[in-house]
């Protein structure tokens, strides 16, 4: 159920500690940009989600519009009004309750956000007690009320000794923002407008400011490549648990790479070392060890071990064995046991693809289609030079190169160089006694 709550997600920063030309919020975790997860959690709660952008604005907006509609994007004037307070200056929330999230907190979930709704204070701020608080703003709490927040770069030695830190998520009544955002000043070490200054101004005016102690795992921001890797491990563990609870069998699950867009139906078996990427759908199928599946649909089939399904592959009632690569192809009722490349192909029911078969689908300029009908037996080491169309009930002899064209039903296609035998050649070449 949606709530009368506006959620503002701050996604304007450069993220210099990521040491990357890419905007921080566009770095991926389990196949999706980290900003996606903050928005996903917000959209589960409310219909009013406002995303504040600045650095690489167009790229951030384009990325999020691939997944969500009806988002409101606000562009921060980061040149003249930098900082989290500056980010809020152009925000016009729909509801009286306003929650401010960060776009670099991909691990936050709906249940964590809902805890803010249960507190009636004028301001609710998330806090974490850390053994090592280095790098975080410190929160001074007295009598279960927040007194002030001090950014680490502005903190005194005694304030740096405080272990309660700002987790970076706040809930405000709208009137609080309307009153104090226009009063913010950038008279500090960094010359930025801090949203945290609203806490001190509100305290001075007698507003109720409550701390909300939260779990670090959900509220810890991603500020480096190391943080990114740690967050991905946590997210992937959640995804694996989600699908195992839904009935998927995972062997050595900690070795399986699984992305957000992957879906399962029925009872599936995923063996160790498998990599499942993109918008892959697996239905009642068995994916064997160390196979890679990308943006593909697999139904009532088995794949691998050590097979690779590249994007836009569709398998139905099909066996694909070890070292078989399939790309942008549809296989229905097919057997391709091993060591083949099938690209830009459609293969019909009952067909068998011998080892070493390849579709030669690219001439250096364009990609071409290979169409193989039903009950076609393709011998080992066959090359199919696209565009080529093989009718039903055809046998292709091993070692044949099938050149472009159409081939009728009920034929044998054979192309081999005759064997030549040269008597005495071995002895002549290697010498006596070899």
C-alpha positions as CSV (number, residue, x, y, z in Angstrom):
1,X,0.0,0.0,0.0
2,X,1.3,3.4,-0.9
3,X,1.7,6.1,1.8
4,X,1.2,9.9,1.7
5,X,4.9,10.4,1.7
6,X,7.3,12.2,-0.6
7,X,10.7,10.7,-1.0
8,X,13.6,12.7,-2.3
9,X,16.7,10.8,-3.5
10,X,19.9,12.8,-3.8
11,X,21.9,11.6,-6.8
12,X,23.8,14.7,-7.9
13,X,27.3,14.0,-6.7
14,X,30.4,13.1,-8.7
15,X,31.7,10.5,-6.3
16,X,35.4,11.3,-6.7
17,X,36.4,8.5,-4.4
18,X,35.2,6.0,-6.9
19,X,38.1,7.1,-9.1
20,X,36.0,6.7,-12.3
21,X,34.7,9.0,-15.1
22,X,31.2,7.4,-14.5
23,X,28.8,9.1,-12.1
24,X,28.8,7.3,-8.8
25,X,25.1,6.3,-8.8
26,X,25.5,4.7,-12.2
27,X,28.0,2.1,-11.0
28,X,26.3,-1.3,-11.1
29,X,25.4,-3.8,-8.4
30,X,24.1,-7.2,-9.6
31,X,23.4,-5.8,-13.1
32,X,21.6,-2.6,-12.1
33,X,22.9,0.9,-11.3
34,X,23.0,1.5,-7.6
35,X,20.5,4.4,-7.9
36,X,17.9,1.9,-9.2
37,X,17.7,0.1,-5.9
38,X,17.0,3.3,-3.9
39,X,14.3,4.2,-6.3
40,X,12.9,0.7,-6.3
41,X,12.5,0.8,-2.5
42,X,11.0,4.3,-2.6
43,X,8.4,3.3,-5.3
44,X,7.2,0.4,-3.2
45,X,6.0,3.0,-0.6
46,X,4.9,6.1,-2.5
47,X,3.9,7.6,-5.8
48,X,5.9,10.8,-5.2
49,X,9.6,10.1,-5.9
50,X,11.9,13.1,-6.6
51,X,15.4,12.5,-7.9
52,X,17.9,15.3,-7.6
53,X,20.6,15.2,-10.3
54,X,23.5,17.3,-11.5
55,X,26.7,15.4,-12.5
56,X,26.1,13.5,-15.7
57,X,22.4,14.6,-15.5
58,X,21.3,13.2,-18.8
59,X,23.0,9.9,-18.4
60,X,21.5,9.4,-14.9
61,X,18.0,10.3,-16.1
62,X,18.2,8.1,-19.2
63,X,19.4,5.1,-17.1
64,X,16.5,5.4,-14.6
65,X,13.8,5.9,-17.2
66,X,14.6,2.5,-18.6
67,X,13.1,1.0,-15.4
68,X,10.7,3.6,-14.0
69,X,8.0,6.0,-15.2
70,X,6.5,9.0,-13.4
71,X,9.6,10.0,-11.6
72,X,10.3,13.7,-11.0
73,X,13.8,14.9,-11.8
74,X,15.2,18.1,-10.3
75,X,18.5,19.5,-11.5
76,X,20.6,21.0,-8.7
77,X,22.5,24.2,-9.3
78,X,25.7,22.6,-8.0
79,X,27.9,25.4,-9.2
80,X,26.2,28.1,-7.0
81,X,24.6,25.9,-4.3
82,X,26.7,22.8,-3.8
83,X,26.0,20.2,-1.0
84,X,23.0,18.3,0.3
85,X,21.3,21.5,1.4
86,X,21.7,23.0,-2.1
87,X,20.2,19.8,-3.5
88,X,16.9,20.5,-1.6
89,X,16.5,24.0,-2.8
90,X,14.4,23.3,-5.9
91,X,12.4,20.4,-4.4
92,X,8.6,20.7,-4.2
93,X,7.2,17.6,-2.4
94,X,3.6,16.5,-2.9
95,X,3.0,15.4,0.7
96,X,3.6,16.9,4.2
97,X,6.0,14.0,5.2
98,X,9.3,14.1,3.3
99,X,12.0,11.5,3.4
100,X,15.4,12.2,2.1
101,X,17.5,9.3,0.8
102,X,20.8,9.0,-0.9
103,X,21.3,7.5,-4.3
104,X,24.4,5.7,-3.2
105,X,22.6,3.5,-0.6
106,X,21.6,0.5,-2.7
107,X,21.0,-1.8,0.2
108,X,18.1,0.1,1.8
109,X,14.8,-1.7,1.7
110,X,11.1,-0.8,2.2
111,X,11.0,-2.1,5.8
112,X,13.8,0.2,6.8
113,X,12.0,3.2,5.3
114,X,8.8,2.4,6.9
115,X,10.3,2.8,10.4
116,X,10.5,6.6,9.7
117,X,6.8,6.7,9.2
118,X,6.1,5.5,12.7
119,X,7.8,8.4,14.4
120,X,5.7,11.7,14.7
121,X,8.7,14.0,15.4
122,X,9.2,17.1,13.3
123,X,12.6,15.6,12.2
124,X,13.6,12.0,12.3
125,X,17.2,11.2,11.4
126,X,18.9,7.9,11.0
127,X,22.0,7.1,13.2
128,X,24.4,4.2,13.4
129,X,26.7,3.3,16.3
130,X,30.1,2.4,14.7
131,X,33.2,1.0,16.4
132,X,35.2,3.1,13.9
133,X,33.3,6.2,12.9
134,X,36.0,7.7,10.7
135,X,34.7,9.4,7.6
136,X,31.2,10.1,9.0
137,X,29.4,13.1,10.4
138,X,29.0,12.7,14.2
139,X,25.6,13.0,15.9
140,X,25.4,14.5,19.4
141,X,22.4,13.0,21.3
142,X,21.2,14.0,24.7
143,X,18.0,12.7,26.5
144,X,17.0,10.7,23.4
145,X,17.0,13.9,21.3
146,X,19.4,15.0,18.6
147,X,21.2,18.1,19.5
148,X,23.4,18.7,16.5
149,X,25.3,17.0,13.7
150,X,28.9,17.8,13.0
151,X,30.6,16.9,9.7
152,X,34.0,15.2,10.3
153,X,36.0,17.9,8.5
154,X,34.4,20.5,10.9
155,X,34.5,18.4,14.1
156,X,36.6,19.1,17.1
157,X,38.8,16.3,18.7
158,X,36.1,15.6,21.4
159,X,33.4,15.5,18.7
160,X,35.4,13.0,16.7
161,X,35.5,10.7,19.7
162,X,31.7,10.2,19.4
163,X,30.8,6.8,17.9
164,X,27.2,7.7,16.9
165,X,27.3,8.8,13.3
166,X,24.9,10.2,10.8
167,X,23.5,7.5,8.5
168,X,22.4,10.1,6.0
169,X,18.6,9.5,5.8
170,X,16.1,12.0,7.2
171,X,12.4,12.5,7.6
172,X,11.1,16.0,7.7
173,X,7.7,17.7,8.0
174,X,7.4,19.8,4.9
175,X,7.0,23.0,6.9
176,X,10.5,22.3,8.4
177,X,12.1,22.3,5.0
178,X,10.1,25.4,3.9
179,X,11.3,27.3,6.9
180,X,15.0,26.3,7.1
181,X,16.2,25.5,3.6
182,X,16.1,29.2,2.6
183,X,18.1,30.0,5.7
184,X,21.1,27.7,5.0
185,X,24.5,29.2,4.7
186,X,27.7,27.9,3.2
187,X,30.0,29.4,5.8
188,X,31.9,26.2,6.5
189,X,35.2,24.5,5.6
190,X,33.9,23.2,2.3
191,X,31.8,26.2,1.3
192,X,28.7,23.9,0.9
193,X,25.1,24.1,2.0
194,X,24.6,21.3,4.5
195,X,21.1,19.7,5.0
196,X,22.4,18.7,8.4
197,X,22.4,22.4,9.5
198,X,18.6,22.2,9.5
199,X,18.9,19.9,12.5
200,X,20.7,22.6,14.6
201,X,18.3,25.4,13.5
202,X,15.3,23.2,14.3
203,X,16.8,22.4,17.7
204,X,17.3,26.0,18.5
205,X,13.7,26.7,17.7
206,X,12.5,23.9,19.9
207,X,11.4,21.3,17.3
208,X,11.2,17.7,18.2
209,X,14.2,15.8,16.6
210,X,14.4,12.1,17.2
211,X,17.2,9.7,16.4
212,X,16.4,6.5,14.7
213,X,19.0,3.8,15.2
214,X,19.3,1.7,12.0
215,X,21.3,-1.2,10.8
216,X,24.6,-0.3,9.1
217,X,24.2,-3.0,6.4
218,X,21.2,-1.2,4.9
219,X,22.4,2.4,5.4
220,X,26.1,2.3,4.7
221,X,26.9,4.3,1.5
222,X,29.0,3.2,-1.4
223,X,31.9,5.6,-1.8
224,X,34.7,3.4,-3.3
225,X,35.2,0.4,-5.5
226,X,35.7,-1.7,-2.3
227,X,32.4,-0.5,-1.0
228,X,30.8,-1.4,-4.3
229,X,32.1,-5.0,-4.2
230,X,31.0,-5.4,-0.6
231,X,27.5,-4.1,-1.4
232,X,27.2,-6.4,-4.4
233,X,28.1,-9.5,-2.2
234,X,25.3,-8.5,0.2
235,X,22.8,-7.9,-2.6
236,X,23.6,-11.1,-4.3
237,X,23.2,-13.1,-1.1
238,X,19.7,-11.5,-0.8
239,X,18.8,-12.5,-4.4
240,X,20.0,-16.1,-3.9
241,X,18.1,-16.4,-0.7
242,X,15.0,-15.0,-2.4
243,X,15.0,-17.5,-5.2
244,X,16.0,-20.5,-3.0
245,X,13.0,-19.6,-0.8
246,X,10.9,-19.7,-4.0
247,X,12.0,-23.2,-4.8
248,X,15.2,-22.9,-6.9
249,X,17.9,-25.5,-6.1
250,X,21.3,-23.9,-5.9
251,X,24.4,-26.0,-5.5
252,X,27.2,-24.1,-3.7
253,X,25.1,-20.9,-3.9
254,X,28.0,-18.7,-2.8
255,X,29.7,-19.5,-6.1
256,X,26.7,-18.5,-8.3
257,X,26.6,-15.0,-9.8
258,X,23.0,-13.7,-10.0
259,X,21.7,-10.4,-11.3
260,X,18.6,-8.4,-10.3
261,X,16.8,-9.0,-13.6
262,X,17.0,-12.8,-13.5
263,X,13.7,-14.6,-12.9
264,X,12.8,-18.3,-12.3
265,X,9.6,-20.3,-12.7
266,X,9.0,-23.8,-11.6
267,X,11.7,-26.0,-10.1
268,X,15.1,-25.1,-11.5
269,X,18.6,-26.4,-10.7
270,X,21.6,-24.1,-10.8
271,X,24.9,-25.7,-10.3
272,X,28.1,-24.2,-8.9
273,X,30.0,-21.4,-10.7
274,X,27.0,-20.4,-13.0
275,X,26.7,-16.8,-14.1
276,X,23.2,-15.5,-14.7
277,X,22.9,-12.0,-16.2
278,X,20.4,-9.4,-17.5
279,X,16.8,-10.1,-18.0
280,X,17.1,-13.9,-18.1
281,X,14.1,-16.2,-17.5
282,X,14.7,-19.8,-16.5
283,X,11.7,-22.2,-16.4
284,X,11.9,-25.7,-15.2
285,X,15.5,-26.1,-16.4
286,X,18.9,-27.3,-15.3
287,X,21.9,-25.0,-15.7
288,X,25.1,-26.9,-15.2
289,X,28.4,-25.9,-13.7
290,X,30.3,-22.8,-15.0
291,X,27.8,-21.9,-17.7
292,X,27.1,-18.2,-18.5
293,X,23.5,-17.1,-19.4
294,X,22.9,-13.5,-20.6
295,X,19.5,-12.0,-21.4
296,X,18.0,-15.3,-22.5
297,X,14.9,-17.5,-22.0
298,X,15.3,-21.2,-21.2
299,X,12.3,-23.5,-20.8
300,X,12.3,-27.2,-20.0
301,X,16.0,-27.4,-21.1
302,X,19.4,-28.2,-19.8
303,X,22.5,-26.1,-20.4
304,X,26.2,-26.9,-19.9
305,X,28.5,-27.5,-18.2
306,X,30.7,-24.7,-19.5
307,X,28.1,-23.4,-22.1
308,X,27.5,-19.8,-23.0
309,X,24.1,-18.3,-24.0
310,X,24.6,-14.7,-25.2
311,X,21.8,-12.2,-25.4
312,X,18.4,-12.9,-27.0
313,X,18.8,-16.7,-27.1
314,X,15.7,-18.8,-26.6
315,X,15.8,-22.5,-25.7
316,X,12.8,-24.7,-25.4
317,X,12.9,-28.5,-24.7
318,X,16.6,-28.3,-25.8
319,X,19.9,-29.8,-24.7
320,X,23.0,-27.6,-25.0
321,X,26.2,-29.2,-23.8
322,X,29.7,-28.2,-22.9
323,X,31.5,-25.5,-24.8
324,X,28.4,-24.6,-26.9
325,X,27.9,-20.9,-27.6
326,X,24.5,-19.6,-28.6
327,X,23.8,-16.0,-29.6
328,X,20.5,-14.4,-30.7
329,X,19.1,-17.8,-31.7
330,X,15.9,-19.9,-31.1
331,X,16.3,-23.6,-30.5
332,X,13.2,-25.7,-29.9
333,X,13.6,-29.4,-29.3
334,X,17.2,-29.4,-30.4
335,X,20.3,-31.3,-29.2
336,X,23.7,-29.5,-29.5
337,X,26.0,-31.6,-27.4
338,X,29.3,-29.9,-27.5
339,X,31.8,-27.5,-29.1
340,X,29.5,-25.5,-31.4
341,X,28.7,-21.9,-32.2
342,X,25.1,-21.1,-33.1
343,X,24.5,-17.4,-33.9
344,X,21.5,-15.7,-35.5
345,X,19.9,-19.0,-36.1
346,X,16.5,-20.7,-35.8
347,X,16.6,-24.5,-35.4
348,X,13.6,-26.7,-35.4
349,X,12.4,-29.6,-33.4
350,X,14.2,-32.9,-33.6
351,X,17.4,-31.5,-35.1
352,X,20.8,-32.6,-33.9
353,X,23.9,-30.3,-34.1
354,X,27.2,-32.2,-34.3
355,X,30.4,-31.1,-32.5
356,X,32.3,-28.4,-34.2
357,X,29.4,-26.9,-36.1
358,X,29.4,-23.2,-36.6
359,X,27.1,-20.7,-38.2
360,X,29.1,-18.2,-40.2
361,X,26.8,-15.4,-39.6
362,X,29.0,-12.3,-40.2
363,X,30.7,-11.2,-43.4
364,X,32.5,-8.3,-41.9
365,X,29.7,-5.8,-42.6
366,X,26.3,-7.5,-41.9
367,X,24.9,-10.3,-39.8
368,X,22.8,-13.0,-41.6
369,X,20.3,-15.6,-40.5
370,X,20.6,-19.4,-40.6
371,X,17.4,-21.3,-40.6
372,X,17.4,-25.1,-40.0
373,X,14.1,-27.0,-40.1
374,X,12.9,-30.0,-38.2
375,X,14.7,-33.3,-38.0
376,X,17.9,-32.1,-39.5
377,X,21.1,-34.0,-38.7
378,X,24.1,-31.7,-38.9
379,X,27.3,-33.7,-38.9
380,X,30.4,-32.7,-37.0
381,X,32.7,-29.9,-38.2
382,X,30.0,-28.3,-40.4
383,X,30.1,-24.7,-41.4
384,X,26.8,-23.0,-42.4
385,X,27.6,-19.9,-44.4
386,X,24.6,-17.5,-43.8
387,X,22.2,-16.6,-45.2
388,X,21.3,-20.3,-45.5
389,X,18.0,-22.1,-45.1
390,X,17.8,-25.9,-44.6
391,X,14.4,-27.5,-45.0
392,X,13.0,-30.4,-42.8
393,X,14.4,-33.9,-42.9
394,X,17.9,-33.2,-44.2
395,X,21.3,-34.8,-43.4
396,X,24.5,-32.8,-43.6
397,X,27.6,-34.9,-43.8
398,X,30.5,-34.3,-41.3
399,X,33.1,-31.8,-42.5
400,X,30.7,-30.1,-45.0
401,X,30.7,-26.4,-45.8
402,X,27.1,-25.4,-46.6
403,X,27.2,-22.2,-48.7
404,X,24.6,-19.6,-48.8
405,X,21.2,-20.5,-50.3
406,X,18.1,-22.6,-49.8
407,X,18.2,-26.4,-49.5
408,X,15.2,-28.7,-50.1
409,X,13.8,-31.5,-48.0
410,X,15.0,-35.1,-47.9
411,X,18.5,-34.7,-49.2
412,X,22.1,-35.3,-48.2
413,X,24.4,-32.3,-48.3
414,X,28.0,-33.3,-48.7
415,X,31.1,-31.3,-49.4
416,X,34.5,-33.0,-48.9
417,X,37.9,-33.0,-50.5
418,X,38.8,-36.5,-51.7
419,X,41.5,-38.3,-49.7
420,X,44.9,-38.6,-51.3
421,X,47.3,-41.3,-50.2
422,X,51.1,-41.0,-50.7
423,X,52.9,-44.3,-50.2
424,X,56.1,-44.3,-48.1
425,X,55.7,-40.7,-47.1
426,X,56.1,-41.2,-43.4
427,X,59.5,-43.0,-43.7
428,X,60.7,-40.5,-46.2
429,X,59.7,-37.5,-44.0
430,X,60.9,-38.7,-40.6
431,X,63.7,-41.1,-41.6
432,X,64.3,-44.8,-40.8
433,X,63.7,-45.9,-37.2
434,X,61.5,-42.9,-36.2
